[in-house]
Amino acid sequence: MDYRAVLKSLPLWKGSKISAKRLLGGGTNDNFLVTVGGVRYVARFQGESQRKFLGLNRGREIYNTKVANSLGIGPQVVVHYPKYGLLLVRYLEGVVLKRYELRQESNIRTMVRILKRLHRGPAFRGRFSVLDSIEHFWAVSRRDGKKLPGFGQSEFDKFRHCMDTVRHRRTQLLPCHVDIVSINIVRRGRKLKIIDWDYSAMADPLFELAFMAGWSRFTPANSRLLLKLYFGQLTPELQKQFKAMTALFHLREAVWALVQIGRSKVPGFSYHRYLVKHIQWFKQIRV
C-alpha cells in the first residue's frame, strides 16, 4: 500500500497541502507524522496480519484511547478509516522519554500517579492475560515451525514455575495500557502522557508495573520504590509475584517477536534482535 498516497487522498483535508513523515520505532503499526495547515496528526496504519496474529482490535483501541483522553492521559482520536487500517489521532506535543529516564525517581512517582488514575477509571473494552498471550503466540509459532533460540528445559521449567506463581494470584482486572515502554510516554514540561493504546484492555495491574520495570531495566531499588508507591506496602509474596510477572513479560515479548519474524516488516525495527534480548533478560531473573 502506498501510505502517502492514501493520506493525500483523504476527504478530511481535501484541497489542503499536507506533509507526511514516517515515524520509526513502532512494532505493530506503520506510523506517519502528518502536518496539515499547522496542525499535526499521527497516522497509524495496521495490517491484517497484525490484527489476526497479534490479537489487536481497532474498535477496542479507539474506545480505550477515548477513555484515556477523557482522563487527560492519552491522545485525541480524530477519525478511523477501516478500509485502509488507518487510525488518525492528534499528535501530542513533547518528547518521548528515553529508557533511563523512566528509571528516574521523579518519573516513577509521576507514572504511578498516572497509572492509578487509569486503573481506577472507567472500564476498558477487552481482556488481557499474559499467560493466554504467551500460549497464543507460542501456538502461532509452532504452526509456523518456529522455535525460541536458547530456550531449553531449564527455561521451560522456569516458565512453568512463574506461571504457577501468577495463577494463584488473586486480583481484580483493571483498565491497563499493557505497553508501558518509554517511547510510548510523551513529556511536555512536567506532564507525562501515554500514546499507542492498541494493546490496552482489562488486565492485572501487576503486569502493567512489571512491563514498565522489565522494559526499562529497573534496578531492584527502582522496583521496590514502584511497588511501594503503588501498593503502599512491600511484602515478600508481592515481590515474588512481581519477579515472576517480570520474567513472564520478557518471555511474552520474545514469543511476540517470534511470531512477527517473516510476517511483519516495520522500518527500523529488528524482531530477531528484540527476541534475543528478551530471552537473555528472561534468563537473568531469579524467581
N, C-alpha and C positions, 0 to 999 in steps of 0.2 A: 504493500500500500504506500502511495506517495503521501506521507503525512502532511507535508507543507501544502500540497495541492488541496487536500481535504480542508485544512484550516482556512485557506483563502476562499474556498467556495461556500463557507458557512453563511446562512442568511442573517446571522446575528449582527454581522458588521459589513453588510453588503454596501459596496461603494467606498468603504474606508480603506486606507492603506494600512497593512499590517506587517509586522516583522515576527519571525518565529525562529527561536534559537534553541537547539537541542540541549537538554539538561542531562548531565551524566550522573551515574551513581545508583539509580533505581534498579531493582532486581525483578520487578513484576510488571512494570509499565514502561512504555516509551514516552518520555516526558519532554514537553517543549514550553519555553517561556514565550508567551505571545504578548506583543505590545500593540495596542490599538488606540490611537488618539491620546497617548499619555497614560492609559490605563493598562495595567499588566495582569495577565491571567496565566495559570498553569494548565496546559492541555495534557491529559493523561490518556494515552491510547493503550488499551488492554486487548490482547488477542484471545482467540477461542481456547488455545492450549492452556493459558493461564487460568481461565475460568474453570475449565474441565478438570485439569490435573492438580491445581493448587487449591481448589475449593473456594475460589473467590466469587463474590456475588455483588454486582454493581448496585443493585437495588438496596441491598443491606448497607453497602459502603455509603451511599448517598444519604440514607436515613440517619445513620450513625454520625456522619460528618455534620449534618444539620443539627443534631443534638449537641455535639461538641461545640459547634459555633455558637449555639444559644447559651452555652456555659462560658463563653469567652475563651475557649481553649483551641478551637480548630478554625479552618478557613471557611469562607462563604461559598456554598455551591451556586454556580451560575446556571448551567444547563447540561443536559445529558443527551448525547446522540448515540443511541444503541446501535444504529446501522454501522457506525464506524468504531464501536467500542470506545467512544470518546467521552470523557468527563471533563468539563471545564470548571475550575474553581478560581476564586480571586487569589492573586499572588499575595502572600504575606511578606510585607517588607521587613527586612532584617538580615541577619546572617545565621547560617546553621552552626550549631555547636560542633566542636571537634571532640573526639573520643575522650581526651584527657580532661576537657572542660566539664564533662558530665561527672567526673570523679571529684570535682571541687566541692567542698562542704556547702558553700552558698547555693550552688546549683542543685545539690542533693536535697537540701531543705526546700528549695523552690519547687522542685519536681514532686516531692512528697505532698506539698500543699495542692498542687495541680491534680495529682492522681487521686487524692482524697476527694476533691471536688468532683472529678469524673466518676469515681467509683460510687459516690453517694448520689449521683444524679439520676435522671430518667433512664429506664431500661433501654438497652440496645436490642437490635434485631440480631439473630444468630447466636450460636453457642460454640465455644471453643474448648477443646480438651487437648492438652499436649500429648497425652497417651494416644488418643484417637488420631491425632495429626501424624505422629510418628508411624503408627501402624498403617495409615493410609499411604504415606509416601513410600514406605517400605514395600507395600503391596504393588504399587505402581512400578517401583524399581525392579522388583522381581519379574514382573511381566515384561519389562524391557530387557531382562537378562543382565542387570547391573548388580554389582556388589560394592559395599563400602570398603575402600582400601584401608588396610591396617586395623580392621575390626575383626578380632578373633573371639575365642571362647571366653577369655577373661573379660573382655569388653562387654560381651553379651550378658555374662553373669552380673556385671556391674549395672547394666541397663535393667535387668530384672529386679535387682535389689532396689534401685531408685524407683522403679515402677511400683513395687510393693509399698515403699515408704509413702508415696504421694496418694496411692489408692486408699489408704487408711486415714487420710487427712479429711477432717470434717470442716467444710467451709461453704459459704454462700457464694454463688456465682454473681459477679458484679460487672457493670459495663467497663470494658477494658479496651485499650488501644491495640495490644498484642503485637506491637512492633516498635518498642521504645529504644530506638537507636539514636545516636547523637545527630545524625544527618536528617532525622525527622523532627528535630527540635529547633525552632527558629527563635533567635533572641533579638529583641528590639528594645534597647535601653535595659531596664531591669526586668522586663517582662519576657516570659517564655510562652510559646505556643507550639502545638504539635500538628504536623501535616501527615498525609498519606494514611488514611483510615481504612484501607482495603481489607485488612485482617481483623478489624475491630469486631467485637462480639461480647456476649456474656461469658465471663471466664473467671478462673481463680485469681484473685489479686496477687497471690504469692508468685504466680508465674509472671505476672506483669513486672514485679520487682526483680525476679530472677533474670528476666530478659534484659532489663536495663543494666543490671550488675554484670551479667555474663558478657554481653556485647561490649560494654565499655571497660571490661577488665578491672572491676572494682578490687581494691585491696581488702583483706579481712576487716580492717578498720572501717573502710567505706561501707562494707556490707553490714557491719554491726550498727553503724550510725543509721543506715537506711531502714533496717528492721525496727530499731528502737523508736525512730521518729514516726514510722507508720503504725506500728502496733502498740507503742507505749511501753513495751517490756521486751526482754530478750531472754527466752527460755532455751534450755538445751534441745528440747523437742522441736522448737521453731527453727533453730539453727540447723538441725539435722534435716528437716524438711526443705529448708532453703537450699542447702547444698545439693540435695537430691534433685530439686527442681532446676537448679542452675545446670547440673550435669545433663538433665533431660533437655534443657534449652539448647545446649551445644549439639546434642545428638539430633534434635529436631532440625536445626539449621543445616547439619550435614546431609541428612536424607532429603531435605528440601532442595538442596543444591544438586544432589544426585539425580533427582527427577528432572531438573532443568537441563542437565548436560545433554547436548544433542537435540534438545527440543526447543529451547528458547535462546535468543540472542539479543542481548541488550548492550549497546556500545559502552565500553569502559568497565564492564563487569565480567570477571572470570569466575564461573561457578565452580570450576575444579579447585582453584586456589582457596576459595571460600570453604569448600568441603574439607580439604586437608587441614586447614587452620582450625576448624571447629572440632574435628576428630582429635586433634592434638590437645585442645583445651579440655575436651571431654575426659581424656585420659589423665590429665593433670589433677582433676578434682578428686579429693579423698572423701569418700562417703562412708 
